[in-house]
Amino acid sequence: MTVVKLPIVIVIALLSAVAGGALSYVVIPNTDPEMKALLARQVELAEEEAAARKAAQEKAGDFFKSNPDDYPTSGGQKMAPRF
């Protein structure tokens, strides 16, 4: 009995999924105009989702940035260590 390692199974599954997706992307749009429109809409939605994800990352980066020069204070008293 041979033992198949899990990463090999995952690689084979991913390769078959990519091959099936590429085949359907190449063959189906040439045979069915409705399917071509559906695939174009899916690509458009994926691009919109990527743009929204990028905007959210930029907004979160702006919110959590740690540049103290962007937040001026009144000066205040300098902190000194207590010994």
CNS distance restraints for C-alpha pairs under 8 A (distance, minus, plus):
assign (resid   4 and name CA) (resid   8 and name CA) 7.14 0.50 0.50
assign (resid   4 and name CA) (resid   9 and name CA) 7.31 0.50 0.50
assign (resid   5 and name CA) (resid   9 and name CA) 6.79 0.50 0.50
assign (resid   6 and name CA) (resid  10 and name CA) 6.28 0.50 0.50
assign (resid   7 and name CA) (resid  11 and name CA) 6.13 0.50 0.50
assign (resid   8 and name CA) (resid  12 and name CA) 6.22 0.50 0.50
assign (resid   9 and name CA) (resid  13 and name CA) 6.17 0.50 0.50
assign (resid  10 and name CA) (resid  14 and name CA) 6.13 0.50 0.50
assign (resid  11 and name CA) (resid  15 and name CA) 6.10 0.50 0.50
assign (resid  12 and name CA) (resid  16 and name CA) 6.14 0.50 0.50
assign (resid  13 and name CA) (resid  17 and name CA) 6.13 0.50 0.50
assign (resid  14 and name CA) (resid  18 and name CA) 6.13 0.50 0.50
assign (resid  15 and name CA) (resid  19 and name CA) 6.07 0.50 0.50
assign (resid  16 and name CA) (resid  20 and name CA) 6.01 0.50 0.50
assign (resid  17 and name CA) (resid  21 and name CA) 6.03 0.50 0.50
assign (resid  18 and name CA) (resid  22 and name CA) 6.03 0.50 0.50
assign (resid  19 and name CA) (resid  23 and name CA) 6.07 0.50 0.50
assign (resid  20 and name CA) (resid  24 and name CA) 6.10 0.50 0.50
assign (resid  21 and name CA) (resid  25 and name CA) 6.01 0.50 0.50
assign (resid  22 and name CA) (resid  26 and name CA) 6.16 0.50 0.50
assign (resid  23 and name CA) (resid  27 and name CA) 5.93 0.50 0.50
assign (resid  24 and name CA) (resid  28 and name CA) 5.35 0.50 0.50
assign (resid  24 and name CA) (resid  29 and name CA) 7.92 0.50 0.50
assign (resid  25 and name CA) (resid  29 and name CA) 6.53 0.50 0.50
assign (resid  25 and name CA) (resid  39 and name CA) 7.95 0.50 0.50
assign (resid  26 and name CA) (resid  30 and name CA) 7.29 0.50 0.50
assign (resid  27 and name CA) (resid  31 and name CA) 6.89 0.50 0.50
assign (resid  28 and name CA) (resid  32 and name CA) 6.15 0.50 0.50
assign (resid  28 and name CA) (resid  35 and name CA) 6.78 0.50 0.50
assign (resid  28 and name CA) (resid  36 and name CA) 7.26 0.50 0.50
assign (resid  29 and name CA) (resid  33 and name CA) 6.27 0.50 0.50
assign (resid  29 and name CA) (resid  35 and name CA) 5.87 0.50 0.50
assign (resid  29 and name CA) (resid  36 and name CA) 4.38 0.50 0.50
assign (resid  29 and name CA) (resid  39 and name CA) 7.88 0.50 0.50
assign (resid  30 and name CA) (resid  36 and name CA) 7.54 0.50 0.50
assign (resid  32 and name CA) (resid  36 and name CA) 6.45 0.50 0.50
assign (resid  33 and name CA) (resid  37 and name CA) 6.37 0.50 0.50
assign (resid  34 and name CA) (resid  38 and name CA) 6.21 0.50 0.50
assign (resid  35 and name CA) (resid  39 and name CA) 6.09 0.50 0.50
assign (resid  36 and name CA) (resid  40 and name CA) 6.16 0.50 0.50
assign (resid  37 and name CA) (resid  41 and name CA) 6.19 0.50 0.50
assign (resid  38 and name CA) (resid  42 and name CA) 6.26 0.50 0.50
assign (resid  39 and name CA) (resid  43 and name CA) 6.24 0.50 0.50
assign (resid  40 and name CA) (resid  44 and name CA) 6.21 0.50 0.50
assign (resid  41 and name CA) (resid  45 and name CA) 6.13 0.50 0.50
assign (resid  42 and name CA) (resid  46 and name CA) 6.13 0.50 0.50
assign (resid  43 and name CA) (resid  47 and name CA) 6.23 0.50 0.50
assign (resid  44 and name CA) (resid  48 and name CA) 6.24 0.50 0.50
assign (resid  45 and name CA) (resid  49 and name CA) 6.10 0.50 0.50
assign (resid  46 and name CA) (resid  50 and name CA) 6.17 0.50 0.50
assign (resid  47 and name CA) (resid  51 and name CA) 6.18 0.50 0.50
assign (resid  48 and name CA) (resid  52 and name CA) 6.14 0.50 0.50
assign (resid  49 and name CA) (resid  53 and name CA) 6.07 0.50 0.50
assign (resid  50 and name CA) (resid  54 and name CA) 6.15 0.50 0.50
assign (resid  51 and name CA) (resid  55 and name CA) 6.17 0.50 0.50
assign (resid  52 and name CA) (resid  56 and name CA) 6.14 0.50 0.50
assign (resid  53 and name CA) (resid  57 and name CA) 6.20 0.50 0.50
assign (resid  54 and name CA) (resid  58 and name CA) 6.23 0.50 0.50
assign (resid  55 and name CA) (resid  59 and name CA) 6.11 0.50 0.50
assign (resid  56 and name CA) (resid  60 and name CA) 6.05 0.50 0.50
assign (resid  57 and name CA) (resid  61 and name CA) 5.99 0.50 0.50
assign (resid  58 and name CA) (resid  62 and name CA) 6.12 0.50 0.50
assign (resid  59 and name CA) (resid  63 and name CA) 6.17 0.50 0.50
assign (resid  60 and name CA) (resid  64 and name CA) 6.07 0.50 0.50
assign (resid  61 and name CA) (resid  65 and name CA) 5.75 0.50 0.50
assign (resid  67 and name CA) (resid  71 and name CA) 7.66 0.50 0.50
assign (resid  68 and name CA) (resid  72 and name CA) 7.30 0.50 0.50
